[in-house]
Amino acid sequence: MRPSIGLFSLLVFLLAGSSVPARDGVGVRQVSIAAPERDRPLSVTIWYPAEDGGEPVAVGENRIFEGTPALKDAAIRKQRFPLVLLSHGSGSRVEGMAWIATKLAEAGFVVAGPNHPGTTSGDSTPAATPRIWERTGDLSAITTALTVDPDLASSIDPHRIGVLGFSLGGSTAMELAGARADLDAFVRYCDSYPAMMDCRWFRGGRGFVDGEPVKVDVLDLRSIDRVRFEQSNRDPRITSAVLVDPGLATAFTPDSLKAVDIPLTFINLGSAGTIPVAVRSDALAAQLPNATYEQVDEADHFSFLPVCKPAATDFLKSLGDPDPICAENPRRSRADIHLELIERVKMAFERTLKTR
């Protein structure tokens, strides 16, 4: 499911100086990593337990969203930590996951994620969106690079690697765990539910390149490379996955789900009866031998985005953005939902990575 078609193509997330106090003990750095599936290096952000030092920054802050403080380029603590890979949603950026990445780093994890080319803010097209094999290749390349990096490798336990994915990032995490998608099932899903955000995106005839809107051909899902779409993207180094509102929820093959042999934690954003079929995961979790399923009540798909600034709603209206990016549930704030999500995700990885 696509969290936003308009907003994320207009905003630039920042890793810049800020008056916000730095988070004690959490470092952040940006690196470039080559990936075999890409024609350019990946921009990767890494959060980690840090020594003293570094420049105070607010990661992900912009006109719309609050940033999350950290210490830019602080020295990493010399201790073995589990690695958690991040995969953002379609049209988003990894910096927008800083609010949860920082908390995981505080809890003793190294956290790393890329801005996936072709499905990132300002660089997003319908044709690139279903190419999950490129996204899984991104995370596998990052795993390889970080576990041999001369500065980071001594602080990463290569036998304790998890992945946290949101929306299309959840699909990516599913595939890394060993699930395989069925193109015919994906086509049937959009034929049956044309009003879903991802299906509207595929037939919308627009995308974003170099930060600018462009006209593109309507995507016929039947034109997707079937062999690549249905291939196995399992990375055996991944030993745990947390999936928040994962896309392609109706399109994974039952046989591949039964064969997944690592623990998976599914989290849906919303109360029973309010979760879109595009990401509803209770039936999906029931097919897996080692999966748990949880719901965050009075949340929605946009609740995984950062907390919005006070004037953000008016600014979004001035842009004509159609999605309720900053809409708050009057019964429950996004900040409160984040607190619950942080605990659920942290507990899942502490149970499945730290106890191994």
KAHU-V41342 format. One record per pair of residues at least 12 apart in sequence whose ideal C-beta (glycine too) atoms are under 7 Angstrom apart, sorted by the first residue. I is the first residue (numbers start at 1). J is the second residue. D is the distance in Angstrom with one decimal. If there is no record, write none. Layout:
# KAHU-V41342
i:I j:J d:D
i:I j:J d:D
This chain:
# KAHU-V41342
i:1 j:167 d:5.3
i:1 j:196 d:6.7
i:1 j:197 d:5.5
i:1 j:198 d:5.3
i:1 j:245 d:6.5
i:1 j:247 d:5.1
i:1 j:276 d:6.4
i:1 j:278 d:4.2
i:1 j:279 d:5.0
i:1 j:301 d:6.2
i:2 j:90 d:4.4
i:2 j:91 d:5.9
i:2 j:197 d:4.6
i:2 j:198 d:4.9
i:2 j:201 d:4.9
i:3 j:89 d:4.5
i:3 j:90 d:6.7
i:3 j:91 d:6.3
i:3 j:92 d:5.9
i:3 j:167 d:5.7
i:3 j:301 d:6.2
i:3 j:302 d:6.3
i:3 j:305 d:6.7
i:4 j:91 d:5.4
i:4 j:323 d:4.7
i:4 j:325 d:6.0
i:5 j:91 d:6.3
i:5 j:201 d:5.7
i:5 j:323 d:7.0
i:6 j:321 d:4.3
i:6 j:322 d:6.1
i:6 j:323 d:6.5
i:7 j:316 d:6.6
i:7 j:321 d:4.8
i:7 j:323 d:6.3
i:7 j:325 d:5.2
i:8 j:91 d:4.1
i:8 j:92 d:5.3
i:8 j:121 d:4.1
i:9 j:91 d:6.4
i:9 j:121 d:5.9
i:9 j:122 d:5.4
i:9 j:124 d:6.2
i:9 j:208 d:3.9
i:9 j:213 d:6.9
i:10 j:319 d:6.2
i:11 j:62 d:5.4
i:11 j:64 d:6.0
i:11 j:121 d:6.1
i:12 j:62 d:6.5
i:13 j:60 d:4.9
i:13 j:62 d:5.9
i:13 j:93 d:4.7
i:13 j:95 d:3.7
i:13 j:96 d:5.9
i:14 j:61 d:5.5
i:14 j:62 d:5.8
i:15 j:30 d:6.1
i:15 j:57 d:5.9
i:15 j:59 d:5.4
i:15 j:95 d:6.4
i:16 j:57 d:6.1
i:17 j:55 d:6.8
i:17 j:57 d:6.0
i:18 j:56 d:6.8
i:18 j:57 d:6.0
i:18 j:58 d:3.4
i:18 j:61 d:6.1
i:18 j:67 d:6.0
i:20 j:58 d:4.6
i:20 j:67 d:6.3
i:20 j:69 d:4.6
i:21 j:56 d:6.7
i:21 j:69 d:5.9
i:22 j:56 d:3.6
i:22 j:69 d:5.0
i:22 j:70 d:6.4
i:22 j:71 d:4.9
i:23 j:69 d:4.6
i:23 j:70 d:5.3
i:23 j:102 d:5.7
i:25 j:49 d:6.0
i:25 j:50 d:5.7
i:25 j:106 d:6.6
i:26 j:47 d:6.1
i:26 j:50 d:6.0
i:26 j:70 d:4.8
i:26 j:71 d:6.5
i:26 j:102 d:5.2
i:26 j:105 d:4.6
i:26 j:106 d:5.8
i:27 j:48 d:5.1
i:27 j:50 d:3.1
i:27 j:54 d:5.6
i:27 j:70 d:6.5
i:27 j:71 d:5.0
i:27 j:74 d:3.6
i:27 j:76 d:6.2
i:28 j:45 d:6.6
i:28 j:46 d:6.8
i:28 j:47 d:5.2
i:28 j:57 d:6.8
i:28 j:59 d:5.8
i:28 j:70 d:4.0
i:28 j:71 d:6.8
i:28 j:72 d:5.7
i:29 j:46 d:5.3
i:29 j:72 d:6.8
i:29 j:73 d:5.3
i:30 j:43 d:6.5
i:30 j:44 d:6.8
i:30 j:45 d:5.4
i:31 j:44 d:5.2
i:31 j:46 d:6.6
i:33 j:141 d:6.0
i:33 j:142 d:5.6
i:33 j:145 d:4.6
i:34 j:141 d:6.8
i:35 j:137 d:5.7
i:35 j:138 d:5.2
i:35 j:141 d:3.8
i:36 j:137 d:6.1
i:36 j:141 d:6.6
i:37 j:133 d:7.0
i:37 j:134 d:4.6
i:37 j:137 d:3.8
i:38 j:117 d:5.8
i:40 j:117 d:6.9
i:42 j:114 d:4.2
i:42 j:138 d:5.7
i:43 j:114 d:6.4
i:43 j:115 d:4.9
i:44 j:112 d:5.9
i:44 j:113 d:6.8
i:44 j:114 d:4.8
i:44 j:142 d:5.8
i:45 j:94 d:5.2
i:45 j:95 d:6.1
i:45 j:113 d:6.2
i:46 j:110 d:6.8
i:46 j:111 d:7.0
i:46 j:112 d:4.5
i:47 j:70 d:6.5
i:47 j:101 d:4.5
i:47 j:102 d:5.8
i:47 j:105 d:4.1
i:47 j:111 d:4.4
i:48 j:76 d:4.9
i:48 j:105 d:5.5
i:48 j:110 d:4.6
i:48 j:155 d:7.0
i:49 j:77 d:4.5
i:49 j:81 d:6.3
i:49 j:105 d:5.9
i:49 j:108 d:6.0
i:50 j:71 d:5.6
i:50 j:74 d:3.8
i:50 j:75 d:6.4
i:50 j:76 d:6.1
i:50 j:77 d:6.3
i:51 j:74 d:6.2
i:51 j:75 d:4.3
i:51 j:77 d:5.9
i:53 j:71 d:6.9
i:53 j:74 d:5.0
i:53 j:75 d:6.1
i:54 j:71 d:3.1
i:54 j:72 d:5.4
i:54 j:73 d:5.5
i:54 j:74 d:2.9
i:55 j:71 d:6.8
i:55 j:72 d:4.3
i:55 j:73 d:6.6
i:56 j:69 d:6.4
i:56 j:71 d:6.4
i:57 j:70 d:6.0
i:57 j:72 d:4.5
i:59 j:95 d:5.5
i:59 j:98 d:3.9
i:60 j:95 d:4.1
i:60 j:96 d:5.3
i:60 j:98 d:4.3
i:60 j:306 d:5.7
i:63 j:315 d:6.0
i:64 j:308 d:5.9
i:64 j:309 d:6.4
i:64 j:312 d:4.6
i:64 j:315 d:6.6
i:65 j:96 d:6.9
i:65 j:306 d:3.9
i:65 j:307 d:6.8
i:65 j:308 d:6.1
i:65 j:309 d:6.8
i:66 j:306 d:5.9
i:66 j:307 d:4.6
i:66 j:309 d:6.0
i:68 j:98 d:4.0
i:68 j:99 d:5.0
i:68 j:102 d:5.0
i:70 j:102 d:5.9
i:76 j:152 d:6.4
i:76 j:155 d:5.0
i:77 j:155 d:6.5
i:78 j:154 d:6.3
i:78 j:155 d:6.2
i:79 j:155 d:6.3
i:80 j:155 d:6.6
i:80 j:157 d:4.5
i:81 j:108 d:5.7
i:81 j:109 d:5.8
i:81 j:110 d:4.9
i:81 j:155 d:5.8
i:81 j:156 d:6.4
i:81 j:157 d:6.5
i:82 j:109 d:5.3
i:82 j:157 d:5.7
i:82 j:160 d:3.9
i:82 j:161 d:7.0
i:82 j:162 d:6.6
i:82 j:349 d:6.9
i:82 j:353 d:4.1
i:82 j:354 d:6.3
i:83 j:110 d:5.0
i:83 j:112 d:6.8
i:83 j:146 d:6.7
i:83 j:156 d:5.0
i:83 j:161 d:4.7
i:84 j:104 d:5.7
i:84 j:109 d:4.9
i:84 j:111 d:4.8
i:84 j:162 d:4.9
i:84 j:163 d:7.0
i:84 j:164 d:5.7
i:84 j:349 d:6.1
i:85 j:112 d:6.0
i:85 j:113 d:6.2
i:85 j:139 d:4.8
i:85 j:142 d:6.4
i:85 j:143 d:6.7
i:85 j:163 d:4.4
i:86 j:101 d:6.2
i:86 j:111 d:6.2
i:86 j:112 d:6.8
i:86 j:113 d:2.9
i:86 j:164 d:5.5
i:87 j:113 d:6.4
i:87 j:135 d:6.3
i:87 j:139 d:6.3
i:87 j:163 d:6.7
i:87 j:165 d:4.1
i:87 j:169 d:3.1
i:87 j:172 d:4.3
i:87 j:173 d:6.0
i:88 j:113 d:6.7
i:88 j:116 d:6.9
i:88 j:166 d:6.3
i:88 j:169 d:5.2
i:89 j:166 d:4.9
i:89 j:167 d:3.3
i:89 j:168 d:5.3
i:89 j:169 d:5.6
i:90 j:119 d:4.9
i:90 j:124 d:6.8
i:90 j:129 d:5.6
i:90 j:167 d:6.3
i:90 j:168 d:4.1
i:91 j:119 d:6.7
i:91 j:121 d:6.2
i:91 j:124 d:4.9
i:92 j:121 d:6.4
i:93 j:115 d:5.2
i:93 j:120 d:5.7
i:93 j:121 d:4.9
i:94 j:113 d:4.0
i:94 j:114 d:6.2
i:94 j:115 d:5.5
i:96 j:305 d:6.2
i:96 j:306 d:5.5
i:97 j:113 d:6.6
i:99 j:306 d:5.6
i:99 j:338 d:5.9
i:100 j:341 d:6.7
i:100 j:342 d:5.8
i:100 j:345 d:6.2
i:103 j:342 d:4.7
i:103 j:346 d:6.6
i:104 j:346 d:6.4
i:104 j:349 d:7.0
i:107 j:346 d:5.2
i:109 j:349 d:6.5
i:110 j:155 d:6.5
i:110 j:156 d:5.5
i:112 j:142 d:5.7
i:112 j:146 d:6.1
i:114 j:138 d:5.0
i:114 j:142 d:6.3
i:116 j:135 d:5.1
i:116 j:138 d:5.7
i:118 j:131 d:6.9
i:118 j:134 d:6.9
i:119 j:168 d:6.3
i:122 j:208 d:5.4
i:122 j:210 d:6.9
i:122 j:211 d:3.8
i:123 j:208 d:6.5
i:123 j:209 d:6.6
i:124 j:207 d:6.0
i:124 j:208 d:4.9
i:125 j:207 d:3.4
i:125 j:216 d:5.6
i:126 j:201 d:5.6
i:126 j:202 d:4.8
i:126 j:204 d:6.9
i:126 j:207 d:6.1
i:126 j:216 d:6.3
i:126 j:219 d:4.1
i:127 j:216 d:6.9
i:127 j:219 d:5.6
i:129 j:168 d:6.9
i:129 j:201 d:6.8
i:130 j:224 d:5.3
i:130 j:229 d:6.5
i:132 j:171 d:5.7
i:132 j:172 d:6.0
i:132 j:175 d:5.5
i:132 j:181 d:6.8
i:132 j:233 d:6.9
i:133 j:228 d:5.0
i:133 j:231 d:6.3
i:133 j:233 d:5.6
i:135 j:172 d:4.3
i:136 j:172 d:5.7
i:136 j:175 d:5.0
i:136 j:176 d:5.4
i:136 j:233 d:3.8
i:139 j:163 d:6.5
i:139 j:172 d:6.8
i:139 j:176 d:6.2
i:140 j:235 d:4.9
i:143 j:161 d:6.3
i:143 j:235 d:6.9
i:143 j:237 d:5.7
i:158 j:237 d:7.0
i:160 j:239 d:6.4
i:160 j:353 d:4.6
i:160 j:356 d:5.6
i:161 j:237 d:5.2
i:161 j:238 d:5.6
i:161 j:239 d:5.9
i:162 j:238 d:6.9
i:162 j:239 d:6.6
i:162 j:240 d:3.9
i:162 j:241 d:6.4
i:162 j:349 d:5.4
i:162 j:352 d:6.7
i:162 j:353 d:5.2
i:163 j:176 d:5.5
i:163 j:238 d:5.6
i:163 j:241 d:4.9
i:164 j:242 d:4.8
i:164 j:345 d:6.3
i:165 j:243 d:5.6
i:165 j:246 d:6.5
i:166 j:244 d:4.6
i:166 j:245 d:6.4
i:166 j:304 d:5.1
i:167 j:245 d:5.4
i:167 j:247 d:5.4
i:167 j:279 d:6.9
i:168 j:247 d:4.8
i:170 j:243 d:4.1
i:170 j:244 d:6.0
i:170 j:245 d:6.2
i:170 j:246 d:2.6
i:170 j:247 d:6.1
i:171 j:246 d:5.6
i:171 j:247 d:4.4
i:171 j:248 d:4.3
i:173 j:241 d:4.5
i:173 j:243 d:5.3
i:174 j:243 d:6.3
i:174 j:246 d:5.8
i:174 j:252 d:6.5
i:175 j:233 d:4.1
i:176 j:233 d:6.2
i:176 j:234 d:6.8
i:176 j:235 d:4.9
i:176 j:238 d:4.9
i:176 j:241 d:6.9
i:177 j:238 d:6.2
i:177 j:241 d:4.8
i:177 j:260 d:5.2
i:177 j:262 d:5.7
i:177 j:264 d:6.1
i:178 j:232 d:6.9
i:178 j:234 d:4.1
i:178 j:256 d:6.3
i:178 j:259 d:6.0
i:178 j:260 d:4.6
i:179 j:252 d:4.5
i:179 j:256 d:5.1
i:179 j:257 d:5.8
i:179 j:260 d:6.1
i:180 j:230 d:6.0
i:180 j:232 d:5.6
i:180 j:252 d:6.7
i:180 j:253 d:5.3
i:180 j:256 d:3.9
i:181 j:229 d:5.9
i:181 j:230 d:6.1
i:181 j:248 d:5.6
i:181 j:251 d:4.9
i:181 j:252 d:5.9
i:182 j:230 d:6.5
i:182 j:251 d:5.6
i:182 j:253 d:5.1
i:183 j:224 d:6.1
i:183 j:226 d:5.1
i:183 j:229 d:5.1
i:183 j:230 d:6.0
i:185 j:250 d:6.4
i:185 j:251 d:4.4
i:186 j:221 d:6.1
i:186 j:248 d:6.6
i:186 j:251 d:4.2
i:187 j:221 d:4.8
i:187 j:222 d:6.0
i:189 j:250 d:4.7
i:189 j:251 d:6.0
i:190 j:202 d:6.7
i:190 j:221 d:6.0
i:193 j:277 d:5.8
i:193 j:278 d:6.9
i:196 j:276 d:6.4
i:196 j:278 d:4.6
i:198 j:247 d:6.4
i:198 j:278 d:6.2
i:202 j:219 d:4.4
i:202 j:221 d:6.4
i:203 j:218 d:4.9
i:203 j:219 d:6.9
i:205 j:218 d:5.2
i:238 j:262 d:6.7
i:239 j:262 d:5.4
i:239 j:353 d:6.9
i:239 j:356 d:6.8
i:240 j:262 d:5.9
i:240 j:263 d:5.3
i:240 j:349 d:6.4
i:240 j:352 d:3.8
i:240 j:353 d:5.4
i:241 j:262 d:6.7
i:241 j:264 d:5.0
i:242 j:265 d:4.6
i:242 j:267 d:6.9
i:242 j:345 d:5.4
i:242 j:348 d:5.0
i:242 j:349 d:6.7
i:243 j:264 d:6.4
i:243 j:266 d:5.2
i:243 j:281 d:6.9
i:244 j:267 d:4.8
i:244 j:269 d:6.8
i:244 j:304 d:5.9
i:245 j:268 d:6.1
i:245 j:269 d:5.3
i:245 j:279 d:4.0
i:245 j:301 d:5.6
i:245 j:304 d:7.0
i:246 j:279 d:6.1
i:246 j:281 d:6.1
i:247 j:278 d:6.4
i:247 j:279 d:6.3
i:249 j:278 d:6.5
i:249 j:279 d:5.4
i:249 j:280 d:6.0
i:249 j:281 d:5.6
i:249 j:284 d:5.4
i:250 j:277 d:6.7
i:252 j:284 d:6.9
i:254 j:287 d:6.0
i:257 j:287 d:4.4
i:257 j:288 d:5.4
i:258 j:287 d:6.6
i:258 j:289 d:6.7
i:260 j:288 d:5.4
i:262 j:290 d:6.9
i:263 j:290 d:4.9
i:263 j:352 d:4.5
i:264 j:288 d:5.8
i:264 j:290 d:6.8
i:264 j:291 d:4.4
i:265 j:292 d:5.2
i:265 j:348 d:4.0
i:266 j:281 d:4.1
i:266 j:284 d:6.7
i:266 j:285 d:4.6
i:266 j:291 d:6.3
i:266 j:292 d:7.0
i:266 j:293 d:4.8
i:266 j:294 d:6.9
i:267 j:294 d:5.0
i:267 j:296 d:6.5
i:267 j:344 d:5.9
i:268 j:280 d:6.3
i:268 j:281 d:5.6
i:268 j:295 d:5.0
i:269 j:296 d:5.3
i:269 j:299 d:4.1
i:269 j:300 d:5.8
i:269 j:301 d:5.7
i:269 j:303 d:5.1
i:269 j:304 d:6.4
i:270 j:295 d:6.7
i:270 j:299 d:5.6
i:270 j:300 d:5.6
i:271 j:295 d:6.7
i:271 j:297 d:4.6
i:271 j:298 d:6.2
i:272 j:295 d:6.9
i:279 j:301 d:6.9
i:281 j:293 d:6.3
i:294 j:344 d:6.0
i:296 j:337 d:6.1
i:296 j:340 d:5.6
i:296 j:341 d:6.3
i:298 j:329 d:5.2
i:298 j:331 d:5.4
i:298 j:332 d:4.3
i:299 j:337 d:4.8
i:302 j:324 d:6.4
i:302 j:325 d:5.9
i:303 j:334 d:5.7
i:303 j:337 d:4.7
i:305 j:325 d:6.5
i:307 j:334 d:5.3
i:307 j:335 d:5.4
i:307 j:338 d:7.0
i:308 j:326 d:3.7
i:312 j:326 d:4.7
i:313 j:326 d:4.9
